[in-house]
Amino acid sequence: MTGEIYVLNSMKISSEFAARLSRMNSGEMIRVIVFLKTETQGTKKTPQEVQQIAENKLDNIRPILTKYKGELIGERPNVLGSIAIKITVAGVYALAESESVKMIVEDQAIFPR
């Protein structure tokens, strides 16, 4: 990234994705899939309960989305607790620092051979 150095203190972003991010400008927009933390104490949750927990966690990251020009691709997290987001590269790093985020992966198209 131009003139900026980011150090990830977590394993929320794979080393391969982090390497690609490091070659991009911090203001460049990228699509990612954010997995929100949905684990809670107690019994297993239904898919709808997981989705509700993820929606609550989404509220926690909204200030990051606002600050880094983030846009939700979907209306709400899915039953796995994930949501696609378009955000700046710097925003990806900010999301990785959030306690509400479990993991971030690059939203990639898959093409048949």
C-alpha positions in Angstrom: 0.0 0.0 0.0 1.3 3.4 -0.9 3.0 5.0 2.1 1.2 2.9 4.7 2.2 -0.1 6.6 -0.3 -2.4 8.3 0.5 -5.2 10.7 -2.2 -7.8 11.4 -2.2 -9.1 14.9 -4.7 -11.7 14.1 -5.5 -14.6 11.7 -8.6 -13.0 10.4 -7.1 -12.5 7.0 -5.2 -15.3 5.2 -1.6 -14.6 4.4 -2.3 -14.9 0.6 -5.1 -12.3 0.8 -2.9 -10.0 3.0 -0.2 -10.2 0.4 -2.6 -9.1 -2.3 -3.9 -6.3 -0.1 -0.3 -5.1 0.5 0.1 -4.5 -3.2 -3.0 -2.3 -3.4 -3.5 1.4 -2.6 -5.2 1.9 0.8 -8.1 3.9 -0.8 -8.8 1.2 -3.5 -12.2 -0.4 -3.2 -12.4 -4.2 -2.8 -15.2 -6.7 -2.3 -14.9 -9.0 0.7 -17.0 -11.4 2.6 -17.0 -10.7 6.3 -17.8 -13.5 8.8 -19.2 -12.0 12.0 -18.7 -13.6 15.4 -21.8 -15.5 16.3 -20.5 -17.9 18.9 -22.3 -17.6 22.3 -22.3 -19.7 25.5 -24.9 -22.4 25.7 -26.7 -24.6 23.3 -26.4 -24.7 19.5 -28.2 -21.9 17.7 -30.8 -22.2 14.9 -29.8 -20.6 11.6 -32.2 -17.8 12.3 -30.6 -17.2 15.7 -27.2 -17.1 14.1 -28.5 -14.6 11.6 -29.9 -12.4 14.4 -26.7 -12.5 16.4 -24.8 -11.5 13.2 -27.2 -8.6 12.6 -26.4 -7.3 16.1 -22.7 -7.6 15.3 -23.2 -5.8 12.0 -24.4 -2.8 14.0 -21.0 -2.8 15.8 -19.0 -2.5 12.6 -21.3 0.2 10.9 -19.0 3.0 12.1 -16.1 1.3 10.3 -18.2 1.0 7.2 -19.0 4.7 7.3 -15.5 5.8 7.9 -14.0 3.7 5.1 -16.7 4.1 2.5 -18.1 0.6 3.1 -21.2 -0.6 1.3 -23.2 -3.7 2.2 -23.8 -5.9 -0.9 -26.7 -7.7 0.8 -29.4 -6.4 3.1 -28.5 -8.5 6.0 -26.1 -11.3 7.1 -26.9 -14.8 5.9 -27.6 -17.8 8.2 -23.9 -18.5 8.3 -23.3 -15.0 9.8 -21.5 -13.6 6.8 -22.2 -10.6 4.5 -20.5 -9.3 1.4 -19.1 -5.8 1.7 -17.5 -3.3 -0.7 -14.9 -1.3 1.2 -11.5 0.4 0.9 -8.4 -1.7 1.6 -7.8 0.4 4.7 -11.3 -0.5 5.8 -10.5 -4.2 5.5 -7.7 -3.8 8.0 -10.0 -1.8 10.3 -12.6 -4.6 10.1 -9.9 -7.1 11.0 -9.3 -5.2 14.2 -12.9 -5.4 15.2 -14.0 -7.8 18.0 -17.2 -8.4 16.1 -15.4 -9.9 13.1 -14.3 -13.5 13.0 -12.8 -13.7 9.5 -12.5 -11.8 6.2 -12.1 -13.4 2.8 -11.8 -12.0 -0.6 -15.0 -12.1 -2.7 -13.7 -13.9 -5.7 -15.5 -15.1 -8.9 -15.1 -18.8 -9.6 -14.7 -19.7 -13.2 -14.9 -23.3 -14.6 -11.9 -24.6 -16.5 
